[in-house]
Amino acid sequence: MQPKVYIIHENAEWTQPLLEELDQLNVPYEDWHLDQGVIDLSEEPPEGIFYNRMSASSHSRGHRYAPELTSTVLAWLESHGRTVLNGSHALDLEVNKARQYAALDRHGIKTPKTVVTVGKKQLIEAAKKMEAPFITKHNRAGKGLGVQLFNDEDALKEYVNSTVFETPIDGITLLQQYIESEDSTITRCEFIDGKFLYAVRVDTSEGFELCPADVCSIDDQFCVTTENTREKFKIIKDFNDPIIEKYEAFLKDQQINFAGIEFIRDKNGELYTYDINTNTNYNSDAESKAGMYGMKELAEALANRLETITKP
């Protein structure tokens, strides 16, 4: 059987742009949608390049056990020596923000003060020791799941004891220092095969839904008749910051090939890294204006990887 690029994921809408780019390059590929499946561990996997795009937010689309199934598949592939991009360790970080922060801290990359809690009572008790304002977020999240801002302990207590409170899928709620940006933006740095591609500035003034994929876009977010006329996503031309070198070293050490890493600067210019997205997406409006295309670069990187194992 001819070696192929195998795309491992659970969201067809997010993956379709990549498949279109692979078609343009005439790269053979196979779509592995792993919301359900059967894996015979006694069989040998096919030859090829395996790219993992499993998402931490899969449960929000009804694919509760997709990451667990993917974890087994990746272990199976790796045990047979297959080339796996964004492999088991990358998936482990994707679905566990607490582990992300621990890994970042080990590399000297500053993160917001974060407390891991399990249980409503424990979350409320932890807030008594956290300087306000602070936020909550789900440990296994994506797309801003569970992100709430609180100005004091009483507001958090009211939320936790209400019907609005969301129990995280893994039971872990993170209590985190709130970092206020001077201009209500965050910056997302995109990396292709471990190398920096571009940085995109994201307007957060309308909330915490920061997914850059077109299917996540907020309706009329670019309409000039709305009060907020800023572009939601804008690629920063010639972005240059010492953090990029640190991020590239971090990705190499953590065996992460493709990622979007998000940071925020406070009013004093201090930079805090708060999220690693190993299932990264790109915004077509921002890219067309900048003339830079993440999925195209990603497809070319996969094609190059495939070529290395098919050369005689």
N, C-alpha and C positions, 0 to 999 in steps of 0.2 A: 504494500500500500504506500502511495506517495505521501511523504511527510507534509503536514499542514500546520497552519496556525489554528489553535483551538482557543476559542473565547469562552471563558467560564464566567457566568453572570446569572442574574435573576430579573433583570429589567430590560426588556427588548427595546423600549423607547430610548433609553440612554445608550444602548449599544449600537443601534441602527446606523448612526453617523459613522462609526468606525468601520462597520461592514461595507458601507458604501465606498469609503476610501480604499479598503482592501480590494474591492471590485475594480476600482480605477487602476490599481497597480497590478491587476491580474494575479493576486496572491491567493493560493488555495487556502481555504479556511473552513472550519466547522463550528457551528454555534452550539455550545453546551449550556442550555438553560437549566440550572440546577435547583429549581424550587422543589422538585421531587426526583426520585431516580433509584436505580439499583446499581451497586458496584460489586462485582465479583473479584475479591482480593486475590484469588488464585490465578486470575488471568493477567496477562501482561498488557500494559497500556499501549496505544498506538504510538508511532514515532511522530515527532513534531515539536513545535514550540507551544507552550501552554501559558496563556495570559489570564491571570485571575482578576476579574472585575467585581467580585462579590461585594455587596454593600451592607454596611451596618444597619441601614434603615429598611432592610428587606421585609421585616415583620410588619412595617406600616403599609405594605402592599399585599399582605396576606401570605407571605412566604416565610413563615415563622422559623422553619428549620433549615433554610437554605444555607446559612453560614456553617452550620454543623455538618451538613452533607458535603459542602465544599471543603471543609477541613479534612474530612476523610479522603476525599478525592485527591487533594494536594499531597497528603501523606503517602498515598498509593503511588502517585506519579514520582514523587521525590525518592521513594524507596527503590524505584526502578531506574534512577539516574536520568530522568527526563529533564529537559530545560524548562523550568517553571519560573515565570516572571511575576513578581509580587506573590511569592510563595507563602508557605505556612506562617512564617513570622510576620509577614506583612498583614495577613488576614487577622492574626492575633491582635495586632495593634489597631487595625481598622475597627474591630468590634469592642475595643476596651480603651476608653480615653484615659483611665487612670494609668494603664501601662504606657500609653503614649507619653504622659507627663513624666513618669519615672525614667523612661528612656531618654527623653529630651534633657532632663535635669542631669543625667549622667554625662551628657555631652556638653554641659555648660551652657545650654540654651535656656534662657529664662522663661518660666511659665508662671501664670497667675497662681496665687496661694489657693490650694484645693484640698478639700476634706472629703473623704469617701464615707458615705453613710448607707446603712441598710436598716430600714424601719423608720416609721414616721416619728416616733418619740426620739430616736437617735438623731434624726435630721434637725428637729427643733432644738435639742440640747446643743448640737454642734453650732447652731446659729448664734447661741449666746456668747461664744468665744470668737466669732467672726466679725471683724469691723464692717459696719454697714457703709454704703449699700453693697449688696452681694447678689449673686445669681444662683439659680439651680439649673442643672442640666442632667440629662440621662447619660449614664456611662456608655451604654451601647445605643447610639442615637443616629445622627445624620439628619440633615435638613432642619436643624434647629429644634429637634424633639425635646420637649421638657424645659426649654429655656424660658426662665421667668426672672424678672428683676424685682428686688425687694429693697425698700428703704429702711426697714427695721425688722426686728424679730417678731413683733406682733403681726405684721402683714404676712410673713412667712407662715406663722402658726395658723392664721385664718385660712390661708390657701391649702395647707397640708390637711386640715380637718374638713375641707369642703369636698363636694362631689366633683369639682373641676380638677382636683389633683390627679396627675397621671402616674401610675405605678410603672417604673421602668421595666422593660422586658427581662432584664437580668437582675432586677431587684435593687440595683445600685443607683442612688441619686448622688450626684456630686454637688457640693456646696462650694462656690468659688468666688474669690475676690472679683469685684466688678471693676473693670478697667474702662475708664471713660476716655473716648477719643475726642480730640479737640474739634475735629471736623466731621464726626459721625461716619467714619469710614473704617474699614479693615483692608488689609492687603493680602492677596492670595498669590503665592509663588508657585508656578507650574514647572514640573521637571519631567523630562523625557529621557528614559534610560539613564537616570541618575544625574542628568545635566540640566541646568537651568534653561528654560525656554523663554518665559516672560512673567511679568507680574501684572496683576489686574487689581485695580482699586474698586472696592465694592461699597456702595452707599448703604449704610445700615439705619438710616433715619426712619425708615418705615417698618423696621422690625428685624427679626433674626433669621428670616428665610433667606439663606445665602447660597442655595444650590444654583450653580451657573448654567445648568443644562437648559436648553430652550423649552423643554416640556415643564420646567419648574417656574418659568417666567411669570411674573405678576402681570395681570391684564392692565394694559394702558400705562405701564410704568414709564414709557418714554413720551407720553402724550403731553404737549406743551400747555394744555388747558388745565392740567392738574397743578396743585399748589407746589408740589415738589417736581421741578423740571430737570433735576440732575439725572444723568445716566446711572442706571443701577450698576452696570459693569463697565469699566473703562481700562483698557490696557495702557500701562505706563511705558512710554517709549524710553529706551535706554536706561531702564532701572538698574541702579548699581548701589549695593549696600553690602557691608561686611557679613551680614547674616547669610548671604547666598553661599559663601564658602563653607560656613558652618553647616548649612542645610545639606549641601552636597556630601560632605564628610559623614554626616549623620545617616543619610540614605544609603551610602555605600556600606557603612558598618551594620546597618539594620537589614541589609539585603532587600531594599525596596527599589524597584526599577522606575515606577511611574507614580507620581503623587502630586497633590496640591497641598501646600502647607500654608496655614493662615496665621497672620500675626496682627497685633494692634499696637499702636503707639499711644501712650497716655499724654496728658497735657504737658508733661516735662520732657517729652521726647523719648521716654523709656520704652523699649520694644519688648512685648510679651508674645510668645508663641503659644497658641491655644488649641490648634487642631491640625491633624494630619489626615488627609483624605487619600487613601490608596486606590479608591474607585473614583478617579477624578473625571470631571466633565468640563466642557468649554462652552462659552456663550458666543453664538454665531454673529450677533449684532456687533459685539465688541471686537471680535476677530476680523470681521469684514472691514471695519473702520481702520484697524491697525495693519491689515494685510498680513496677519500671522494666524496660523491655523493648527491648533493642537492635535486634532484627530488625524490630520494629514501627516504631521510629524510622527505621531504614534504609529500609524500604519506603516510608514517607511522604516521606523525602527524595528517593527515586527518582521517586515520583509527582510531586512538585513540580518536579523537573528536567524530566520529560517534559512537564508542562503548559506549561513555558516555550517549548518548541519547537512545540507544537500550537495555541497561541493564534492566532487569525486576526490 
